[in-house]
Amino acid sequence: MGDDSNLLVSESEKFALVKLIGRGTFKNSAPFKEFIEYAGVSKGKCLVLDMTDCVNLDSTFMGIVAGISGHYSIKSLPKPILINVSEKTRDNLCHLGVASVVNMMTLSECPEEIRNLVEETPVADELELKDLDKLSQAEMMLEAHEKLVEIHEKNVSEFQDVLDYLRKRVESQ
């Protein structure tokens, strides 16, 4: 996937499991979103995001997670589960309001079914990074940041310049 980041995935009967290694960024947000929309949302499977080896998430990736959570809510599916989130990432998720639309827990706090899934399910399929054209990338980033503003009003001031820039990029394409 490049940038020392990998997204390893697998599916079980009830869950779509993603193991994020390295950083979750705008560069790997598209394949993550695509996999979860296919394997999770469309099949009604709960998203389990194992962040044991995750260094950090950028705002685009956090916005994608928030957007996916919205899709789950519309379909009356359980909130996505983020496992073993680092303190720094947890702080960022809380600050941006994403923590309110997901369940964060350590592996030991998870129900046995999820602990077994994470510990025993091979996650051998690696999602490939897709080179999005500039317009698609700007649209995805804009959607992610708009979702952050939607879930937490205080994000308007934090991301207003980003939103303005991305809107201009989308309009000029």
C-alpha positions as CSV (number, residue, x, y, z in Angstrom):
1,M,0.0,0.0,0.0
2,G,3.0,2.3,0.3
3,D,3.9,4.8,3.0
4,D,4.5,1.9,5.4
5,S,0.7,1.5,5.7
6,N,-1.3,-1.7,5.1
7,L,-5.0,-2.6,5.3
8,L,-5.4,-6.3,5.8
9,V,-9.0,-7.6,5.5
10,S,-11.1,-10.6,6.0
11,E,-14.8,-11.5,6.4
12,S,-16.7,-13.8,8.6
13,E,-20.4,-14.6,8.7
14,K,-21.1,-11.6,10.9
15,F,-18.1,-9.3,10.6
16,A,-15.9,-7.4,8.2
17,L,-12.5,-7.2,9.8
18,V,-9.9,-4.7,8.9
19,K,-6.4,-4.6,10.4
20,L,-4.8,-1.2,9.9
21,I,-1.0,-1.2,10.1
22,G,0.7,2.2,10.0
23,R,-1.3,5.3,9.2
24,G,-4.9,5.7,8.1
25,T,-4.7,8.6,5.6
26,F,-6.4,10.1,2.6
27,K,-4.1,7.8,0.5
28,N,-5.7,4.6,1.8
29,S,-9.2,5.9,2.7
30,A,-10.7,5.0,-0.7
31,P,-9.9,1.2,-0.6
32,F,-10.9,1.1,3.0
33,K,-14.3,2.8,2.3
34,E,-14.9,0.6,-0.8
35,F,-14.2,-2.6,1.1
36,I,-16.4,-1.7,4.0
37,E,-19.3,-0.5,1.8
38,Y,-19.1,-3.8,0.0
39,A,-18.2,-6.3,2.8
40,G,-19.8,-4.5,5.7
41,V,-22.7,-2.2,4.8
42,S,-24.1,-4.1,1.8
43,K,-23.8,-7.5,3.5
44,G,-25.0,-6.3,6.9
45,K,-21.7,-7.2,8.6
46,C,-20.4,-5.3,11.6
47,L,-17.1,-3.5,11.0
48,V,-14.3,-4.4,13.3
49,L,-11.3,-2.2,12.8
50,D,-8.2,-3.6,14.6
51,M,-5.9,-0.6,15.3
52,T,-3.3,-2.4,17.4
53,D,-0.6,-1.5,14.9
54,C,-2.0,1.8,13.8
55,V,0.2,4.8,14.3
56,N,-2.4,7.6,13.6
57,L,-5.4,8.6,11.5
58,D,-5.6,11.8,9.5
59,S,-8.9,13.8,9.4
60,T,-9.9,12.3,6.0
61,F,-9.7,8.8,7.3
62,M,-11.6,9.8,10.5
63,G,-14.3,11.4,8.3
64,I,-14.5,8.2,6.3
65,V,-15.0,6.2,9.5
66,A,-17.7,8.7,10.6
67,G,-19.4,8.4,7.2
68,I,-19.4,4.6,7.3
69,S,-20.9,4.8,10.8
70,G,-23.7,6.9,9.3
71,H,-24.4,4.1,6.7
72,Y,-24.5,1.6,9.5
73,S,-26.9,3.7,11.4
74,I,-29.3,4.1,8.4
75,K,-29.3,0.3,8.0
76,S,-29.8,-0.3,11.8
77,L,-26.5,-2.1,12.1
78,P,-24.3,-1.8,15.1
79,K,-21.7,1.0,15.4
80,P,-18.3,0.1,13.9
81,I,-16.0,-1.3,16.6
82,L,-12.4,0.2,16.8
83,I,-10.1,-2.1,18.8
84,N,-6.9,-1.1,20.7
85,V,-6.9,2.5,19.7
86,S,-3.8,4.4,20.9
87,E,-4.2,7.2,23.4
88,K,-3.2,9.8,20.8
89,T,-5.7,8.5,18.2
90,R,-8.4,8.1,20.8
91,D,-7.9,11.8,21.8
92,N,-8.2,12.9,18.2
93,L,-11.3,10.8,17.6
94,C,-12.9,12.3,20.8
95,H,-11.8,15.8,19.8
96,L,-13.4,15.6,16.4
97,G,-16.6,13.8,17.7
98,V,-16.0,10.5,15.9
99,A,-15.9,8.7,19.2
100,S,-19.6,9.4,19.5
101,V,-20.4,7.3,16.3
102,V,-18.2,4.3,17.0
103,N,-17.5,1.9,19.8
104,M,-13.9,2.0,21.0
105,M,-12.5,-0.8,23.2
106,T,-9.5,-2.8,24.0
107,L,-9.4,-6.4,22.8
108,S,-9.9,-7.6,26.3
109,E,-13.1,-5.5,26.6
110,C,-14.6,-7.0,23.5
111,P,-17.3,-9.7,23.5
112,E,-15.7,-13.2,23.2
113,E,-17.0,-13.6,19.6
114,I,-15.0,-10.5,18.5
115,R,-11.9,-11.5,20.6
116,N,-11.9,-14.9,18.8
117,L,-12.4,-13.2,15.4
118,V,-9.4,-10.9,15.9
119,E,-7.2,-13.5,17.4
120,E,-8.1,-16.5,15.1
121,T,-9.1,-15.1,11.8
122,P,-6.4,-14.8,9.2
123,V,-6.3,-11.3,7.7
124,A,-4.3,-12.1,4.7
125,D,-5.9,-10.1,2.0
126,E,-4.2,-6.7,1.5
127,L,-6.2,-3.9,0.0
128,E,-4.5,-2.3,-2.9
129,L,-3.9,1.4,-3.0
130,K,-5.9,3.0,-5.8
131,D,-4.7,6.1,-7.6
132,L,-7.7,8.4,-7.6
133,D,-7.8,11.2,-10.1
134,K,-7.6,14.6,-8.6
135,L,-11.3,15.3,-8.8
136,S,-12.3,11.9,-7.1
137,Q,-9.7,12.4,-4.4
138,A,-10.9,16.0,-3.7
139,E,-14.5,14.8,-3.7
140,M,-13.7,12.0,-1.2
141,M,-11.8,14.4,1.1
142,L,-14.6,17.0,0.9
143,E,-17.2,14.3,1.8
144,A,-15.1,13.1,4.7
145,H,-14.6,16.6,6.1
146,E,-18.2,17.5,5.6
147,K,-19.1,14.4,7.7
148,L,-16.8,15.6,10.5
149,V,-18.6,18.9,10.5
150,E,-22.0,17.2,10.4
151,I,-21.3,15.0,13.5
152,H,-19.6,17.7,15.6
153,E,-20.5,21.4,15.1
154,K,-17.3,22.6,16.6
155,N,-15.4,21.1,13.6
156,V,-16.7,23.9,11.4
157,S,-14.1,26.3,12.7
158,E,-11.4,23.7,12.6
159,F,-12.0,22.7,9.0
160,Q,-13.5,25.8,7.3
161,D,-10.4,26.6,5.4
162,V,-10.0,22.9,4.3
163,L,-13.6,22.8,3.2
164,D,-13.3,26.0,1.3
165,Y,-10.1,24.8,-0.5
166,L,-11.6,21.4,-1.3
167,R,-14.9,22.9,-2.6
168,K,-12.8,25.2,-4.9
169,R,-10.8,22.2,-6.1
170,V,-14.0,20.2,-6.9
171,E,-15.6,23.2,-8.6
172,S,-12.6,23.9,-10.8
173,Q,-12.2,20.4,-12.1
